[in-house]
Amino acid sequence: MTPQEIAERSAEAMWADDPASQALGMRIDSVGPGRAVLSMVVRKDMVNGHGTCHGGFSYALADSAFAFACNSYNDRVVGQHCSVTYLSPGSLGERLTATADEVSRAGRSGIYDVTVTGEDGRVVVIFRGHSRQVSGTHFDEQD
């Protein structure tokens, strides 16, 4: 099985057990070893009192992209720490796209940078996640 096939099967297995990302209307646009791109349209129920996307929803999108990137090797991995910086607001009806890229992966630890952009290419959120591998896999590679 190629690294790309492992990443795709890991994402399929995770997606099947991820009602939170599904309920928010996220979609997986692409996935590969150490990388994931997810997107989501800002719905009316995601808008805050300023009329823009609530930071918790743009954070959730970044966090989900982080999760799919760091779990792309068929090892179960969880978030250990993250930081998030909000740079510009998302708008009602806008599709936000989160691109997660592996910066470092050594032993059981990893660091991933996620950039959430708006439809016009502006940066909405910068997120850095630290991951920690736990026991288990997403699927049996012998199947």
Buried (B, 14 or more C-beta within 10 A) or exposed (E): EEEEEBBBBBBEBBBEEBEEBEEBBBBBEEBBBBBBBBBBBBEEEBBEEEEBBBBEBBBBBBBBBBBBBBBBBBBBBEBBEBEBEBEBBBBEEBBBBBBBBBEEBEEEBBBBBBBBBBBEEEEBBBBBBBBBBEEEBBEEEEE
